[in-house]
Amino acid sequence: MKLQSLIIYLCLVSLTACNGNGAHKTLSKTENEAQIKVVEYIHSLKLKNPQRAKLFAQGDTIEISIKKRQNSEAIDSLQLFIDGKVNQTILSKPWTFSHIAKEKTMGKHNFQLMAYHKDGKVGNISSYYNLKSNIAPKELTYKIVNTFPHDVKSYTQGLFYHDGYLYEGTGQYGESTLRKIDIPKGNSVFDRKLEPNYFGEGITYYGGNIIQLTWRESKAFVIDAEDFSQKDYFKPPTTNGQAWGITTMNNQLVISDGSNILTLVDPKSYSKIGDIEVYDEKGLVDTLNELEYINGKIYANVWLTDTIVVINPKTGRVEANLNLENILSPAEKRKLIKGDDVLNGIAYDSINNRLFVTGKRWSKLFEIKID
């Protein structure tokens, strides 16, 4: 059935549901069966290109083509749907689409092909491709504005600034804490210990509460920001069940899980409301760890590196890299456990425009200014 014929047919079916003066007609079962034709969907197509999950850059031309299975009728027309919306229609061979990848978001994009056969049956096949950025991130530079003491026993997993104090979440089983830090002195003025079976992870502030993640225990604690009493808990709805870093972005929570996917969470129902797939010009950027939302962008530590990536939350594209490889002296680095005591901790004072960074068991907290 030609695509145009199918559309006309469906319109006629709709029109015959009422008579000329607009009054509704009650149809018998036989009349209904005569007027309504059920479309039969069949497995009649093979996907030739592209390979499932293939990675393309924004702006690339993607050749999407199919092959008809031998036991099916000839194809009258073929439609391409991208992310659920009609993209193109072709009426003759070769059954190939040239799609320019103009989608704004990084990562997975679903596509579906619908073939309308001459016998009225409809064949369909679905797959997806991934998109990466076509622009290399900017390389940022920085200068150190201030240096403050930091507890070398603190295995930093989360960090944020609120009302003059730094709040820090630490990790390791039997050592995990939540701390309120006097910045000039570097000591904790108030703290809460987690039970030894919890490995503490990222923290954030929302609506008078502190949310503290745990690594593989599928539990996030909701803690009163004043007295550190537990008010609630929930299971972070991440892709792999883990929870690494967290930040507050407007009225959403953003949680990392060590992959390249950031999960968006409703801070009231704690349900998943979306996700952000993170890519640069090379491909996916994973092992995203501690997070901080700053002036419309998400800053993320990349675990086991000295790099902080700056992510556009609307697209998932890494727009900039901040390399802090030389922020510690060689002598300071030698005191750290290689592959463990790494850069991890970003906090932003939006009132005074101050950016703080530190790492696991580092002796210093740095206030830096990005050039």
C-alpha positions in Angstrom: 0.0 0.0 0.0 1.4 3.4 -1.0 2.1 5.7 1.9 -0.2 8.3 0.4 -2.9 5.8 -0.1 -2.7 4.7 3.5 -3.1 8.2 4.8 -6.1 8.9 2.5 -7.6 5.6 3.6 -7.3 6.5 7.2 -8.9 9.9 6.6 -11.9 8.2 4.8 -12.3 5.8 7.7 -12.5 8.9 10.0 -15.0 10.7 7.8 -17.4 7.7 7.5 -17.7 7.6 11.3 -20.3 10.3 11.0 -23.1 11.2 8.5 -23.4 14.3 6.4 -25.3 16.4 9.0 -22.8 15.6 11.7 -25.0 13.1 13.6 -23.2 10.0 14.8 -24.2 6.7 13.2 -24.1 3.5 15.3 -22.4 0.8 13.3 -23.0 -2.9 13.6 -20.2 -5.3 14.3 -20.1 -6.3 10.6 -20.0 -2.7 9.4 -17.2 -1.9 11.8 -15.1 -4.9 10.5 -15.8 -3.8 7.0 -14.6 -0.2 7.5 -11.6 -0.7 9.9 -8.6 -2.5 8.5 -6.0 -3.6 10.9 -2.4 -3.0 9.8 -0.3 -6.1 10.0 3.3 -5.5 11.1 5.9 -8.0 9.9 9.6 -8.7 10.3 10.5 -8.1 6.6 13.6 -5.9 6.8 17.3 -6.3 7.5 19.4 -3.3 8.5 22.5 -2.8 6.3 23.8 0.4 7.7 24.8 1.8 10.2 26.1 -0.8 12.6 24.1 -0.8 15.9 25.5 1.8 18.4 28.0 3.2 15.9 29.6 6.5 17.0 29.3 9.5 14.8 30.2 13.2 15.3 27.7 16.0 15.2 27.2 17.1 11.6 28.2 13.8 10.1 26.1 12.3 7.3 24.8 8.9 8.4 23.9 6.5 5.6 20.9 4.5 6.8 19.9 1.6 4.6 17.8 -1.6 4.6 17.5 -4.8 2.7 14.1 -6.5 2.1 13.9 -10.1 3.2 13.2 -12.5 0.3 9.9 -13.8 1.6 8.2 -10.4 1.7 6.4 -8.4 -0.9 8.0 -5.5 -2.7 8.2 -2.1 -0.9 6.1 0.8 -2.1 7.6 3.4 0.3 9.9 3.7 3.2 9.9 6.1 6.2 12.7 7.1 8.6 11.9 8.1 12.2 14.5 9.7 14.4 13.8 9.8 18.1 10.2 9.0 17.4 9.6 11.8 14.8 9.2 11.4 11.0 12.5 12.5 9.4 12.3 11.4 5.7 10.2 9.5 3.2 11.4 7.8 0.0 9.3 6.2 -2.7 11.8 4.2 -4.7 15.0 2.3 -4.7 17.7 2.4 -3.4 16.2 2.2 0.1 18.8 4.4 1.6 18.6 7.6 3.6 21.3 10.2 4.0 20.7 11.7 7.5 22.7 14.7 8.7 23.2 14.3 12.4 22.0 17.7 13.6 20.7 16.5 17.0 21.9 18.7 19.8 22.3 16.1 22.5 25.2 13.7 22.9 24.9 10.0 23.1 22.1 7.6 22.1 19.6 8.4 19.3 17.0 5.9 18.3 15.9 5.4 14.7 13.1 3.3 13.1 12.4 2.3 9.5 8.9 1.6 8.4 8.4 -0.1 5.0 4.9 -0.1 3.4 4.6 -3.2 1.3 2.4 -3.7 -1.8 0.2 -6.3 0.0 -0.7 -3.7 2.7 1.6 -5.2 5.4 4.1 -2.9 7.2 7.7 -3.9 7.9 9.7 -2.2 10.6 13.1 -2.3 12.2 14.7 -0.3 15.0 18.2 0.5 16.0 20.3 3.4 17.4 23.5 5.4 16.9 25.6 7.5 19.3 26.7 11.1 18.8 29.9 12.7 20.0 30.9 16.3 19.9 32.5 17.8 16.7 34.3 20.5 18.7 37.4 19.9 20.9 37.0 21.3 24.5 38.7 24.5 25.4 41.8 24.1 27.6 41.4 26.3 30.6 44.1 27.8 32.7 44.0 28.9 36.4 45.9 30.7 39.1 45.9 29.9 42.9 44.3 32.7 44.9 44.5 31.2 48.4 45.7 28.1 50.1 44.0 26.6 53.3 44.8 23.6 55.4 43.0 20.3 54.7 42.8 17.3 57.0 45.1 14.6 55.5 42.9 11.9 57.0 39.9 13.2 55.0 39.2 10.9 52.0 37.3 13.5 50.1 34.3 12.3 48.2 32.0 15.3 48.2 32.3 19.1 48.7 30.1 22.1 48.7 30.0 25.7 50.2 27.1 27.1 52.2 26.7 30.1 54.4 30.4 30.6 55.2 31.3 27.0 55.7 32.6 24.2 53.6 30.8 20.9 53.9 32.7 17.7 53.1 31.7 14.1 52.7 34.4 11.5 53.2 34.7 7.9 52.2 36.1 4.5 53.1 34.3 1.8 55.1 34.5 2.6 58.8 35.8 6.1 58.1 33.0 7.8 56.2 31.8 11.1 57.7 29.9 14.3 57.0 31.7 17.4 58.1 31.2 21.1 58.5 34.6 22.8 57.9 36.0 26.1 59.2 37.8 27.1 56.0 40.7 29.2 57.4 41.5 26.6 60.0 40.7 23.5 58.0 39.1 21.7 61.0 35.7 20.2 61.4 33.4 22.1 63.8 30.6 19.6 63.5 30.5 16.1 62.1 28.4 12.9 61.7 29.8 9.5 61.2 28.2 6.9 58.9 27.8 3.3 60.1 30.9 1.2 59.2 29.0 -0.7 56.4 28.5 2.5 54.4 31.1 4.0 52.0 30.3 7.7 51.9 30.3 9.5 48.5 29.2 12.9 47.1 27.1 15.5 49.0 24.9 18.4 48.0 22.6 21.0 49.6 18.9 21.3 48.8 16.1 23.0 50.7 17.7 23.0 54.1 18.9 19.4 53.8 22.2 17.7 52.9 22.0 14.7 50.7 24.9 12.3 51.1 25.4 9.3 48.8 26.8 5.9 49.5 28.9 4.0 46.9 27.4 0.5 46.4 24.9 0.4 49.2 22.0 1.8 47.1 21.2 4.4 49.7 21.3 8.2 49.8 20.8 9.9 53.2 18.7 13.1 53.6 20.2 14.9 56.5 19.2 18.1 58.3 21.7 20.8 57.5 21.5 22.3 61.0 21.9 19.4 63.4 22.9 16.6 61.0 20.0 14.4 62.0 18.8 11.9 59.4 15.3 12.8 58.0 14.9 10.4 55.2 16.8 8.2 52.7 16.2 6.9 49.1 17.7 4.7 46.4 19.5 6.7 43.8 18.0 5.7 40.4 21.4 5.5 38.5 22.2 3.3 35.5 24.4 0.8 37.4 23.0 1.1 41.0 26.1 3.0 42.2 26.3 6.6 43.3 29.6 8.7 43.1 29.0 12.4 42.9 26.0 14.7 43.3 25.1 18.4 42.8 22.0 20.5 42.8 21.1 22.1 39.4 18.2 24.5 39.8 15.4 22.2 41.1 17.0 18.9 40.1 19.6 16.7 41.6 22.4 15.4 39.3 24.1 12.2 40.2 27.1 10.5 38.7 27.8 6.8 38.9 31.2 6.3 37.4 30.0 6.0 33.9 29.5 8.8 31.3 25.8 9.2 32.3 24.6 11.8 34.8 21.2 10.9 36.2 18.6 13.7 36.8 16.5 13.2 40.0 13.5 15.0 41.4 14.6 16.2 44.8 11.1 15.7 46.3 10.0 12.3 45.0 13.6 11.1 44.4 12.5 9.6 41.1 14.5 9.7 37.8 13.4 12.5 35.5 16.1 12.2 32.8 19.8 11.8 32.1 22.7 13.5 30.4 25.2 11.5 28.3 28.6 13.1 28.4 30.9 13.1 25.3 33.8 15.1 23.9 35.2 15.0 20.4 37.0 11.7 21.1 34.0 9.8 22.5 32.3 9.2 25.8 33.8 10.6 28.9 33.3 8.2 31.8 34.5 7.8 35.4 32.7 11.1 36.2 33.0 11.6 39.9 32.5 14.6 42.2 30.2 17.3 40.7 29.5 21.0 41.1 27.0 23.1 39.3 28.5 26.5 38.5 26.9 29.3 36.4 24.9 27.0 34.1 27.6 24.3 33.7 28.4 21.1 35.5 32.0 20.7 36.6 33.0 17.1 37.1 36.2 15.4 38.4 37.3 12.6 36.2 38.4 9.8 38.5 42.1 8.9 38.6 43.0 12.0 36.6 44.0 15.6 37.4 41.2 16.9 35.1 38.0 18.6 35.7 35.6 18.7 32.7 33.1 21.4 32.1 29.8 20.0 30.8 26.9 21.7 29.1 23.9 20.1 30.8 21.6 20.9 27.9 23.7 18.8 25.4 26.1 16.6 27.4 29.0 18.1 25.4 32.3 18.7 27.3 33.0 22.3 26.5 36.2 22.7 28.5 38.9 20.9 30.4 40.7 22.2 33.5 44.0 20.4 34.1 45.3 20.6 37.7 48.3 18.3 37.3 50.7 20.9 38.7 48.6 22.3 41.5 50.5 20.1 44.0 54.3 20.2 44.2 56.3 17.0 43.4 57.2 16.7 47.1 53.5 16.8 48.1 52.6 14.2 45.5 55.2 11.8 46.8 53.3 11.7 50.1 50.1 10.5 48.5 49.1 7.0 47.6 49.4 6.8 43.8 46.1 5.8 42.1 44.1 6.5 45.2 44.7 9.9 46.8 43.6 11.8 43.7 42.0 15.1 42.8 38.4 15.0 44.0 36.4 17.9 45.5 34.9 21.0 43.9 33.0 23.7 45.8 31.7 27.1 44.6 30.9 30.1 46.7 28.4 31.9 44.4 28.1 35.0 46.6 31.8 35.8 46.5 32.7 34.0 43.3 35.2 31.7 44.9 36.1 28.2 43.5 37.7 25.6 45.9 39.3 22.3 44.9 41.1 19.6 46.9 41.7 15.9 46.8 41.6 12.7 48.8 43.9 13.0 51.8 45.5 16.2 50.5 47.0 18.6 53.0 45.7 21.6 51.2 42.5 23.2 50.0 43.0 25.6 47.1 41.0 28.6 46.1 41.6 29.1 42.4 40.5 31.5 39.7 40.0 30.2 36.2 41.4 32.5 33.5 
